[in-house]
């Protein structure tokens, strides 16, 4: 993942070069990498001109054994009154290489905007080689993992495994930050990958044993069965989880302790899950005081855009940050 703080045109140029390099490293040919760089340029230009500056995040995404580039533009500027009109009319300036939002939409395989007047704008663009988006699976995912400001490595991680009936996902927050936290989180996900076919409760117990030589971690596991309409949770520590049904947000309880050091037998909890339920999993790098009803219409968007908006508004800025958003793929 690459972060670019965009405040002026020189930062836009740096982001363009960074995204072009990232796309090339992921196997994009020169034309496709240039397409990703152009979208990054348009996002950055809009952040400067219309968002009073902001942040551009570029990261690798993968699906169906293919790799793409995901771009998130986040600002807290004046926002848009009418997103549909802005997309229809486009936007262009003398220094812009394209036609603004319309160009980004045409160049991307997935393009979404969430904007509210006075709250800012979030833009999501996903690009794939040869302009071919992979076939959708049963689950849509979006995630951000961002190290504490000033740190090179991140002690937060997530891992998941798709199952016939749904998926198993883990959010991990290594104790503290820096290399020690990264080591604990890496060990937790290594255990997850090796034992991912086990039930969530047994898997957490195995993580507890594996993390004893480390400084330990907070871990929350969610076992999702779309067909049965059920989510099973088990968690120790302060990795928060919530289920969102419309405007209703249900927080999922976890037990006190540190996986790898102090852990009594955790509770296994069961929750109902509707077809349009959105699941949010995040570390304490984000405040848990967010409410879905403050964001009308946001939960209808792609999970990556939801994750971006919540990260923008709820990050504490003094710790590693993890947020994962999951929903069943819509028809």
C-alpha positions in Angstrom: 0.0 0.0 0.0 1.1 3.5 -0.8 -0.2 6.7 0.8 0.1 10.2 -0.8 -0.8 13.4 1.1 -2.0 15.6 -1.7 -1.8 19.4 -1.1 -0.4 20.8 -4.3 0.4 19.9 -7.9 3.9 18.6 -7.0 2.2 16.0 -4.7 -0.1 15.0 -7.6 2.9 14.4 -9.8 4.5 12.2 -7.1 1.4 10.2 -6.8 1.1 9.7 -10.5 4.7 8.3 -10.6 4.1 6.1 -7.6 0.9 4.6 -9.0 2.5 4.0 -12.4 5.4 2.2 -10.7 3.0 0.1 -8.5 0.9 -0.9 -11.5 4.1 -2.0 -13.4 5.3 -4.0 -10.4 2.0 -5.8 -10.4 2.3 -6.8 -14.0 0.4 -4.1 -15.8 1.7 -3.4 -19.3 2.7 0.2 -20.1 -0.7 1.1 -21.5 -2.6 -0.2 -18.5 -0.1 1.3 -16.0 -0.5 4.6 -17.8 -4.3 4.3 -17.4 -3.9 3.8 -13.6 -1.5 6.7 -13.4 -4.0 9.0 -15.3 -6.8 8.1 -12.9 -4.5 8.8 -10.0 -3.7 12.2 -11.5 -7.3 13.1 -11.9 -8.1 12.0 -8.3 -5.1 14.1 -7.0 -6.1 17.1 -9.1 -9.6 17.0 -7.7 -8.3 16.7 -4.2 -6.3 19.9 -4.7 -8.9 21.9 -6.6 -12.1 20.9 -4.9 -11.3 19.1 -1.7 -8.8 21.5 0.0 -6.3 18.8 -0.2 -6.6 15.2 1.0 -5.2 11.7 0.8 -4.7 9.3 -2.1 -4.2 5.6 -1.2 -3.1 3.1 -3.8 -2.9 -0.7 -3.1 -2.9 -4.1 -4.7 -6.2 -6.0 -4.9 -6.7 -9.6 -6.0 -9.6 -11.7 -7.1 -9.9 -15.0 -9.0 -6.1 -15.3 -9.2 -5.8 -11.9 -10.9 -4.2 -8.7 -9.5 -5.4 -5.1 -9.9 -4.9 -1.7 -8.5 -7.3 0.1 -6.2 -7.2 3.9 -5.7 -9.0 5.8 -2.9 -9.2 9.6 -2.9 -10.3 11.0 0.5 -11.0 14.6 1.5 -12.9 16.6 4.0 -13.7 19.4 1.7 -17.0 21.0 0.8 -18.4 17.9 -0.9 -20.8 17.6 -3.8 -24.5 18.6 -3.9 -25.3 16.3 -6.9 -22.8 13.5 -7.7 -24.8 12.3 -10.7 -24.7 15.7 -12.4 -20.9 16.0 -11.8 -20.4 12.6 -13.5 -22.7 13.5 -16.4 -21.1 16.9 -17.1 -17.6 15.9 -16.3 -15.0 18.4 -15.1 -11.9 19.7 -16.9 -9.3 22.4 -16.3 -6.5 23.6 -18.5 -4.0 21.7 -16.4 -6.0 18.5 -16.3 -5.1 15.6 -18.7 -8.7 14.3 -19.0 -12.2 15.2 -18.3 -12.4 14.8 -14.5 -14.9 12.4 -12.9 -16.2 11.2 -16.3 -12.7 10.3 -17.4 -12.0 8.3 -14.2 -15.3 6.4 -14.6 -14.5 5.5 -18.2 -11.0 4.4 -17.4 -11.8 2.3 -14.4 -13.5 -1.1 -14.2 -15.2 0.0 -11.0 -15.8 3.6 -10.0 -17.9 4.9 -7.1 -18.2 8.2 -5.3 -19.7 9.0 -1.9 -20.0 12.7 -1.1 -22.0 14.8 1.3 -22.1 18.6 1.4 -19.9 19.8 4.3 -18.5 16.3 4.9 -16.2 15.8 2.0 -15.8 13.3 -0.8 -14.5 9.8 -1.2 -13.7 8.3 -4.6 -13.0 4.6 -5.4 -11.4 3.4 -8.6 -10.4 -0.2 -9.3 -8.4 -1.0 -12.4 -7.5 -4.4 -13.9 -5.1 -5.4 -16.7 -6.7 -5.4 -20.2 -9.6 -3.5 -18.6 -11.2 -6.8 -17.7 -12.7 -7.0 -14.2 -12.7 -10.6 -12.8 -15.9 -12.4 -12.2 -17.5 -11.6 -8.9 -17.4 -14.1 -6.1 -20.1 -14.5 -3.4 -18.4 -12.0 -1.1 -17.3 -8.4 -1.6 -14.4 -7.2 0.5 -12.7 -3.9 1.2 -9.8 -3.3 3.6 -7.2 -0.8 4.6 -4.1 -1.5 6.7 -2.2 1.7 7.6 0.9 1.9 9.9 1.1 4.5 12.7 2.4 7.8 11.4 6.2 7.6 11.4 6.4 3.8 11.3 7.6 1.7 8.4 5.8 -1.5 9.4 2.3 -2.2 10.6 1.3 -4.3 13.5 -2.3 -4.7 12.3 -3.2 -7.4 9.8 -6.2 -9.3 8.5 -6.6 -12.7 6.8 -9.6 -14.5 5.4 -10.6 -17.8 3.8 -13.6 -18.3 1.5 -15.7 -21.3 2.2 -18.6 -22.9 0.3 -21.1 -21.4 2.7 -19.4 -18.1 3.2 -16.1 -17.1 4.7 -13.8 -16.9 7.8 -12.1 -13.6 8.5 -9.7 -12.5 11.2 -8.7 -9.1 12.4 -5.4 -8.9 14.3 -3.8 -6.1 16.3 -0.3 -6.9 17.5 0.3 -5.4 20.9 1.8 -1.9 20.6 3.3 -1.0 17.2 6.5 -1.4 15.2 8.5 -4.6 14.5 7.3 -6.5 17.6 3.7 -5.9 16.8 4.2 -6.8 13.2 5.9 -10.1 14.3 2.9 -11.0 16.5 0.4 -10.2 13.8 2.3 -12.1 11.2 2.5 -15.2 13.4 -1.3 -15.0 14.0 -2.0 -14.9 10.3 0.5 -17.7 9.6 -1.5 -19.9 12.0 -4.7 -18.8 10.4 -3.5 -19.8 7.0 -2.3 -23.2 8.2 -5.5 -24.0 10.2 -8.2 -22.1 8.4 -10.4 -25.1 8.0 -11.0 -25.4 11.7 -13.9 -23.8 13.6 -13.2 -20.2 14.8 -13.0 -21.0 18.5 -10.5 -23.8 18.0 -8.5 -21.6 15.6 -8.3 -18.8 18.2 -7.0 -21.3 20.8 -4.3 -22.4 18.3 -3.3 -18.8 17.7 -3.0 -18.4 21.5 -0.4 -21.2 21.6 1.5 -19.9 18.5 1.7 -16.3 19.9 3.3 -17.2 23.3 6.8 -16.3 22.1 5.6 -13.0 20.8 4.3 -9.9 22.6 0.7 -11.1 21.9 -2.2 -9.6 20.0 -5.9 -8.8 20.1 -7.8 -11.1 17.7 -11.4 -11.2 16.5 -12.6 -14.0 14.2 -15.9 -13.9 12.3 -17.3 -17.1 10.7 -19.9 -16.1 8.1 -22.6 -18.5 6.7 -24.5 -16.6 4.1 -26.9 -19.5 3.4 -27.9 -19.9 7.0 -28.0 -16.2 7.7 -25.6 -16.6 10.6 -22.3 -15.0 11.8 -20.3 -16.7 14.6 -17.9 -14.5 16.4 -15.1 -15.1 18.9 -12.7 -12.4 20.0 -10.1 -11.5 22.7 -9.0 -7.9 23.0 -10.0 -4.7 21.3 -10.5 -5.6 17.7 -14.0 -4.3 17.2 -16.7 -5.8 15.0 -20.2 -4.7 14.0 -23.1 -5.9 11.9 -25.0 -3.1 10.0 -28.6 -3.7 8.8 -29.8 -0.5 7.3 -29.5 2.2 9.9 -29.1 -0.3 12.7 -25.6 -1.1 14.0 -25.1 -4.1 16.3 -21.7 -4.1 18.1 -20.2 -7.5 18.7 -18.7 -8.2 22.2 -15.2 -9.6 22.7 -13.5 -10.9 25.9 -10.7 -9.3 27.8 -7.2 -10.6 27.5 -4.2 -10.9 25.2 -3.9 -13.7 22.7 -0.6 -15.5 23.4 -0.4 -14.4 27.1 -3.6 -14.1 29.2 -6.8 -15.7 27.8 -9.6 -17.5 29.6 -11.9 -19.6 27.4 -13.5 -17.1 25.0 -17.2 -16.9 24.3 -18.5 -18.1 21.0 -21.4 -15.8 20.0 -24.0 -16.2 17.2 -25.6 -13.4 15.4 -28.3 -13.2 12.6 -27.1 -12.0 9.2 -29.5 -10.7 6.5 -28.8 -10.7 2.8 -27.8 -7.0 2.9 -25.9 -7.1 6.2 -22.6 -5.2 6.1 -19.9 -6.5 8.5 -17.2 -4.1 9.8 -14.0 -5.2 11.6 -11.5 -2.7 12.8 -8.6 -2.2 15.3 -8.5 0.5 17.9 -6.6 2.6 15.5 -10.1 3.8 14.7 -12.5 5.1 17.2 -15.5 2.8 17.9 -18.0 5.7 18.2 -19.0 5.8 14.5 -22.6 5.4 13.6 -23.8 4.1 10.3 -26.9 6.4 10.3 -24.6 9.4 10.0 -23.8 8.3 6.5 -27.0 8.1 4.5 -26.6 5.7 1.5 -23.0 4.8 2.3 -23.7 1.1 3.1 -25.1 0.6 -0.4 -21.6 1.2 -1.8 -18.7 -1.1 -2.4 -17.0 -2.2 0.9 -13.7 -0.6 -0.2 -15.4 2.8 -0.3 -17.2 2.2 3.0 -13.8 1.3 4.6 -12.2 4.5 3.1 -14.9 6.8 4.5 -14.8 5.3 8.0 -11.0 5.4 8.0 -11.0 9.0 6.9 -13.4 10.1 9.6 -12.6 7.8 12.5 -8.8 7.2 12.6 -7.1 8.2 15.8 -3.8 9.0 14.1 -1.6 7.7 16.9 -1.6 3.9 16.3 -1.7 1.4 13.5 -5.1 1.2 11.7 -7.0 -1.7 10.3 -10.5 -1.8 8.8 -12.2 -4.6 6.9 -15.7 -4.3 5.4 -17.6 -7.4 4.1 -20.9 -7.9 2.4 -22.6 -10.5 0.3 -22.1 -9.7 -3.4 -25.3 -8.0 -4.7 -27.0 -9.3 -7.8 
